[in-house]
Structures are given as C-alpha cells and as structure tokens.
Amino acid sequence: MKPFDSNYKKRTQKDYSLSLKLQIVQEIEQGLLTTTGALNKYGIQAASTVRTWLKKYGNFDYQYSIQQGMSKTPEQRILELEQQVKLLEKQKNRA
C-alpha cells in the first residue's frame, strides 16, 4: 500500500472569467498558442473546454465548416464523372 501523498490535489471544476476566455480564444486564433499550449499555460483541465470557447467566442463559423477528406485520384475522379454522364444521358432519354 502506498503512503499518503501530501501533494495530491483534488480536481475541481473551475470558473473562468469572460475576459480570460476571450484572451485565450484571441491568442489561439492569432496563432500565438495551440489548444494544448493554452491548457498548459493557463492550467485548464480539458481541451474540450477550450474548443467550446472557440466555438462560442471565436470568429470561425463552425456551423459551415467543411470536412476535408482524402483527395481522389485522377482515375477515381474519371470514374465518378463517367457515372454522372451516364446518369444524365438516362435522364435526357426519359424526357
């Protein structure tokens, strides 16, 4: 059994001022800090806290963000376009 560690600190929920939140968001958006850097610099417990502040107070519109997937190879793009052409030809013949 381990002896009692006197350095143990119970984790508690912290309340952060609006000015601190805005300062952190501004520093991240200006590229002065990363999310992880903000956690370390200001002693914030969870990255999700900072991400929530970025969504709430930041300038980036997360609602309209586009997920970038893997780019398609030229062969995949050609096949995709050929399928679109066939679909359009079928629709044209029906009309």
PyMOL commands that set and color helices and strands:
alter all, ss='L'
color gray80, all
select helices_A, chain A and resi 18-29+35-42+47-57+62-64+74-94
alter helices_A, ss='H'
color red, helices_A
deselect
rebuild
show_as cartoon
